[in-house]
Amino acid sequence: MEHIVDARGLNCPQPVILTKRVMDKGEADRLVTIVNQTAALENVTKLARSQGYEVEVEDKEGDYYITMIRSEEITCEPASLEDNVTILITNRYFGQGEEELGQVLMRSFLYTLGEMNGRVKSIIFMNSGVFLTTEGSEVLEILQGLSQEGVQILSCGTCLDFYGIKDKLAVGEITNMYTAVEMLSSAERSITL
Protein backbone atom coordinates (compact mmCIF):
# COMPACT_ATOMS: atom_id res chain seq x y z
CA MET A 1 0.00 0.00 0.00
CA GLU A 2 1.27 3.51 -0.85
CA HIS A 3 0.99 6.50 1.46
CA ILE A 4 1.72 10.14 0.56
CA VAL A 5 2.87 12.76 3.07
CA ASP A 6 2.69 16.31 1.70
CA ALA A 7 5.08 18.28 3.90
CA ARG A 8 5.69 21.21 1.55
CA GLY A 9 6.13 24.47 3.41
CA LEU A 10 6.68 22.78 6.77
CA ASN A 11 9.82 23.55 8.75
CA CYS A 12 11.96 20.87 10.36
CA PRO A 13 11.34 18.66 12.19
CA GLN A 14 7.72 18.47 10.94
CA PRO A 15 8.42 16.56 7.67
CA VAL A 16 10.50 13.99 9.59
CA ILE A 17 7.87 13.60 12.32
CA LEU A 18 5.01 13.16 9.84
CA THR A 19 7.02 10.61 7.85
CA LYS A 20 8.03 8.73 11.00
CA ARG A 21 4.39 8.49 12.13
CA VAL A 22 3.47 6.74 8.89
CA MET A 23 6.49 4.43 9.18
CA ASP A 24 5.59 3.55 12.76
CA LYS A 25 2.10 2.45 11.70
CA GLY A 26 3.76 -0.09 9.40
CA GLU A 27 0.93 0.07 6.87
CA ALA A 28 2.85 1.51 3.90
CA ASP A 29 5.26 -0.59 1.87
CA ARG A 30 5.77 2.45 -0.35
CA LEU A 31 5.83 5.93 1.12
CA VAL A 32 6.20 9.24 -0.72
CA THR A 33 7.01 12.39 1.21
CA ILE A 34 6.90 15.68 -0.69
CA VAL A 35 9.04 18.56 0.61
CA ASN A 36 10.29 21.83 -0.84
CA GLN A 37 13.32 22.51 1.37
CA THR A 38 16.72 20.86 0.99
CA ALA A 39 17.12 20.46 4.77
CA ALA A 40 13.84 18.54 4.92
CA LEU A 41 14.94 16.45 1.92
CA GLU A 42 18.18 15.48 3.65
CA ASN A 43 16.56 14.77 7.03
CA VAL A 44 13.71 12.64 5.64
CA THR A 45 16.20 10.73 3.47
CA LYS A 46 18.42 10.01 6.50
CA LEU A 47 15.41 8.86 8.50
CA ALA A 48 14.24 6.53 5.73
CA ARG A 49 17.64 4.92 5.32
CA SER A 50 18.03 4.48 9.08
CA GLN A 51 14.67 2.68 9.12
CA GLY A 52 15.67 0.27 6.35
CA TYR A 53 13.94 1.93 3.38
CA GLU A 54 15.36 2.23 -0.12
CA VAL A 55 15.17 5.87 -1.20
CA GLU A 56 14.68 7.57 -4.57
CA VAL A 57 14.39 11.34 -4.96
CA GLU A 58 12.77 13.18 -7.85
CA ASP A 59 13.01 16.98 -8.19
CA LYS A 60 9.85 18.42 -9.77
CA GLU A 61 10.40 22.18 -10.12
CA GLY A 62 11.65 22.66 -6.56
CA ASP A 63 9.37 20.08 -4.98
CA TYR A 64 11.25 16.97 -3.90
CA TYR A 65 9.34 13.69 -4.09
CA ILE A 66 11.08 11.26 -1.76
CA THR A 67 9.95 7.73 -2.58
CA MET A 68 10.72 5.24 0.16
CA ILE A 69 10.27 1.52 -0.36
CA ARG A 70 10.51 -0.84 2.57
CA SER A 71 13.40 -3.24 2.11
CA GLU A 72 12.82 -6.93 2.66
CA GLU A 73 15.42 -6.86 5.38
CA ILE A 74 15.99 -3.96 7.74
CA THR A 75 19.61 -2.95 7.39
CA CYS A 76 19.84 -0.68 10.39
CA GLU A 77 18.10 -0.83 13.73
CA PRO A 78 17.24 2.50 15.31
CA ALA A 79 19.04 3.18 18.58
CA SER A 80 16.88 2.35 21.55
CA LEU A 81 16.41 4.99 24.17
CA GLU A 82 15.67 4.15 27.76
CA ASP A 83 12.39 5.24 29.30
CA ASN A 84 14.14 7.08 32.14
CA VAL A 85 15.48 10.15 30.36
CA THR A 86 15.64 13.40 32.32
CA ILE A 87 16.24 16.70 30.57
CA LEU A 88 17.64 19.80 32.28
CA ILE A 89 16.81 23.10 30.57
CA THR A 90 18.79 26.04 31.95
CA ASN A 91 17.86 28.78 29.50
CA ARG A 92 14.73 30.05 27.80
CA TYR A 93 16.61 29.86 24.48
CA PHE A 94 18.16 26.82 22.81
CA GLY A 95 21.91 27.28 22.56
CA GLN A 96 23.87 30.49 22.24
CA GLY A 97 23.58 33.10 19.54
CA GLU A 98 20.55 34.96 18.25
CA GLU A 99 17.64 34.92 20.70
CA GLU A 100 15.06 34.71 17.91
CA LEU A 101 16.67 31.56 16.51
CA GLY A 102 17.07 30.18 20.04
CA GLN A 103 13.32 30.57 20.60
CA VAL A 104 12.51 28.75 17.36
CA LEU A 105 14.93 25.93 18.18
CA MET A 106 13.61 25.52 21.75
CA ARG A 107 10.04 25.30 20.47
CA SER A 108 11.10 22.72 17.89
CA PHE A 109 13.05 20.71 20.48
CA LEU A 110 10.16 20.58 22.94
CA TYR A 111 7.68 19.74 20.18
CA THR A 112 9.91 16.88 19.05
CA LEU A 113 10.10 15.55 22.62
CA GLY A 114 6.34 15.06 22.41
CA GLU A 115 6.91 12.68 19.52
CA MET A 116 9.32 10.47 21.52
CA ASN A 117 6.48 8.24 22.78
CA GLY A 118 7.09 8.11 26.50
CA ARG A 119 10.87 8.01 26.46
CA VAL A 120 11.26 11.20 28.49
CA LYS A 121 10.42 10.87 32.17
CA SER A 122 11.01 14.41 33.36
CA ILE A 123 12.09 17.89 32.32
CA ILE A 124 13.67 20.17 34.91
CA PHE A 125 13.75 23.94 34.29
CA MET A 126 16.45 26.03 35.99
CA ASN A 127 17.70 29.62 35.76
CA SER A 128 15.96 31.53 32.92
CA GLY A 129 14.54 28.23 31.65
CA VAL A 130 11.73 28.70 34.19
CA PHE A 131 10.23 31.40 31.95
CA LEU A 132 9.16 28.57 29.63
CA THR A 133 6.83 27.11 32.28
CA THR A 134 5.08 30.36 33.20
CA GLU A 135 2.14 32.38 31.88
CA GLY A 136 2.81 33.93 28.49
CA SER A 137 5.34 31.32 27.40
CA GLU A 138 5.06 30.49 23.72
CA VAL A 139 5.79 26.82 24.48
CA LEU A 140 3.23 26.49 27.27
CA GLU A 141 0.81 24.44 25.17
CA ILE A 142 3.59 22.02 24.20
CA LEU A 143 4.65 21.60 27.83
CA GLN A 144 1.05 21.06 28.93
CA GLY A 145 0.75 18.34 26.31
CA LEU A 146 3.93 16.68 27.56
CA SER A 147 2.61 16.89 31.12
CA GLN A 148 -0.66 15.24 30.08
CA GLU A 149 1.38 12.44 28.47
CA GLY A 150 3.02 11.77 31.83
CA VAL A 151 6.24 13.77 31.54
CA GLN A 152 7.05 15.34 34.89
CA ILE A 153 7.59 19.10 34.47
CA LEU A 154 9.58 20.67 37.31
CA SER A 155 10.65 24.29 37.81
CA CYS A 156 13.29 25.52 40.25
CA GLY A 157 11.60 27.37 43.11
CA THR A 158 14.65 29.54 43.83
CA CYS A 159 14.77 30.56 40.16
CA LEU A 160 11.06 31.41 40.07
CA ASP A 161 11.54 33.53 43.21
CA PHE A 162 14.62 35.26 41.81
CA TYR A 163 12.74 36.36 38.68
CA GLY A 164 9.57 37.19 40.68
CA ILE A 165 7.39 34.83 38.64
CA LYS A 166 6.52 32.07 41.12
CA ASP A 167 2.85 33.09 41.04
CA LYS A 168 2.84 32.78 37.23
CA LEU A 169 3.82 29.10 37.09
CA ALA A 170 1.39 27.59 34.58
CA VAL A 171 2.54 23.99 34.12
CA GLY A 172 4.17 21.40 36.33
CA GLU A 173 5.41 21.68 39.89
CA ILE A 174 8.00 23.60 41.86
CA THR A 175 11.15 21.70 42.80
CA ASN A 176 14.40 22.28 44.67
CA MET A 177 18.05 21.67 43.86
CA TYR A 178 18.27 18.48 45.94
CA THR A 179 15.40 16.83 44.07
CA ALA A 180 16.75 18.03 40.71
CA VAL A 181 20.22 16.59 41.39
CA GLU A 182 18.72 13.35 42.67
CA MET A 183 16.59 12.96 39.53
CA LEU A 184 19.47 13.76 37.19
CA SER A 185 21.85 11.37 38.94
CA SER A 186 19.34 8.51 39.06
CA ALA A 187 18.21 8.89 35.43
CA GLU A 188 19.42 6.26 32.98
CA ARG A 189 20.18 9.15 30.63
CA SER A 190 20.22 12.90 31.13
CA ILE A 191 20.45 15.74 28.65
CA THR A 192 21.39 19.30 29.59
CA LEU A 193 20.53 22.34 27.48
C-alpha positions in Angstrom: 0.0 0.0 0.0 1.3 3.5 -0.8 1.0 6.5 1.5 1.7 10.1 0.6 2.9 12.8 3.1 2.7 16.3 1.7 5.1 18.3 3.9 5.7 21.2 1.6 6.1 24.5 3.4 6.7 22.8 6.8 9.8 23.5 8.8 12.0 20.9 10.4 11.3 18.7 12.2 7.7 18.5 10.9 8.4 16.6 7.7 10.5 14.0 9.6 7.9 13.6 12.3 5.0 13.2 9.8 7.0 10.6 7.8 8.0 8.7 11.0 4.4 8.5 12.1 3.5 6.7 8.9 6.5 4.4 9.2 5.6 3.5 12.8 2.1 2.5 11.7 3.8 -0.1 9.4 0.9 0.1 6.9 2.8 1.5 3.9 5.3 -0.6 1.9 5.8 2.4 -0.4 5.8 5.9 1.1 6.2 9.2 -0.7 7.0 12.4 1.2 6.9 15.7 -0.7 9.0 18.6 0.6 10.3 21.8 -0.8 13.3 22.5 1.4 16.7 20.9 1.0 17.1 20.5 4.8 13.8 18.5 4.9 14.9 16.4 1.9 18.2 15.5 3.7 16.6 14.8 7.0 13.7 12.6 5.6 16.2 10.7 3.5 18.4 10.0 6.5 15.4 8.9 8.5 14.2 6.5 5.7 17.6 4.9 5.3 18.0 4.5 9.1 14.7 2.7 9.1 15.7 0.3 6.3 13.9 1.9 3.4 15.4 2.2 -0.1 15.2 5.9 -1.2 14.7 7.6 -4.6 14.4 11.3 -5.0 12.8 13.2 -7.8 13.0 17.0 -8.2 9.9 18.4 -9.8 10.4 22.2 -10.1 11.6 22.7 -6.6 9.4 20.1 -5.0 11.3 17.0 -3.9 9.3 13.7 -4.1 11.1 11.3 -1.8 9.9 7.7 -2.6 10.7 5.2 0.2 10.3 1.5 -0.4 10.5 -0.8 2.6 13.4 -3.2 2.1 12.8 -6.9 2.7 15.4 -6.9 5.4 16.0 -4.0 7.7 19.6 -2.9 7.4 19.8 -0.7 10.4 18.1 -0.8 13.7 17.2 2.5 15.3 19.0 3.2 18.6 16.9 2.4 21.5 16.4 5.0 24.2 15.7 4.2 27.8 12.4 5.2 29.3 14.1 7.1 32.1 15.5 10.2 30.4 15.6 13.4 32.3 16.2 16.7 30.6 17.6 19.8 32.3 16.8 23.1 30.6 18.8 26.0 32.0 17.9 28.8 29.5 14.7 30.1 27.8 16.6 29.9 24.5 18.2 26.8 22.8 21.9 27.3 22.6 23.9 30.5 22.2 23.6 33.1 19.5 20.6 35.0 18.3 17.6 34.9 20.7 15.1 34.7 17.9 16.7 31.6 16.5 17.1 30.2 20.0 13.3 30.6 20.6 12.5 28.7 17.4 14.9 25.9 18.2 13.6 25.5 21.7 10.0 25.3 20.5 11.1 22.7 17.9 13.1 20.7 20.5 10.2 20.6 22.9 7.7 19.7 20.2 9.9 16.9 19.0 10.1 15.5 22.6 6.3 15.1 22.4 6.9 12.7 19.5 9.3 10.5 21.5 6.5 8.2 22.8 7.1 8.1 26.5 10.9 8.0 26.5 11.3 11.2 28.5 10.4 10.9 32.2 11.0 14.4 33.4 12.1 17.9 32.3 13.7 20.2 34.9 13.8 23.9 34.3 16.5 26.0 36.0 17.7 29.6 35.8 16.0 31.5 32.9 14.5 28.2 31.6 11.7 28.7 34.2 10.2 31.4 32.0 9.2 28.6 29.6 6.8 27.1 32.3 5.1 30.4 33.2 2.1 32.4 31.9 2.8 33.9 28.5 5.3 31.3 27.4 5.1 30.5 23.7 5.8 26.8 24.5 3.2 26.5 27.3 0.8 24.4 25.2 3.6 22.0 24.2 4.7 21.6 27.8 1.0 21.1 28.9 0.7 18.3 26.3 3.9 16.7 27.6 2.6 16.9 31.1 -0.7 15.2 30.1 1.4 12.4 28.5 3.0 11.8 31.8 6.2 13.8 31.5 7.1 15.3 34.9 7.6 19.1 34.5 9.6 20.7 37.3 10.6 24.3 37.8 13.3 25.5 40.2 11.6 27.4 43.1 14.6 29.5 43.8 14.8 30.6 40.2 11.1 31.4 40.1 11.5 33.5 43.2 14.6 35.3 41.8 12.7 36.4 38.7 9.6 37.2 40.7 7.4 34.8 38.6 6.5 32.1 41.1 2.9 33.1 41.0 2.8 32.8 37.2 3.8 29.1 37.1 1.4 27.6 34.6 2.5 24.0 34.1 4.2 21.4 36.3 5.4 21.7 39.9 8.0 23.6 41.9 11.1 21.7 42.8 14.4 22.3 44.7 18.0 21.7 43.9 18.3 18.5 45.9 15.4 16.8 44.1 16.8 18.0 40.7 20.2 16.6 41.4 18.7 13.4 42.7 16.6 13.0 39.5 19.5 13.8 37.2 21.9 11.4 38.9 19.3 8.5 39.1 18.2 8.9 35.4 19.4 6.3 33.0 20.2 9.2 30.6 20.2 12.9 31.1 20.5 15.7 28.6 21.4 19.3 29.6 20.5 22.3 27.5 
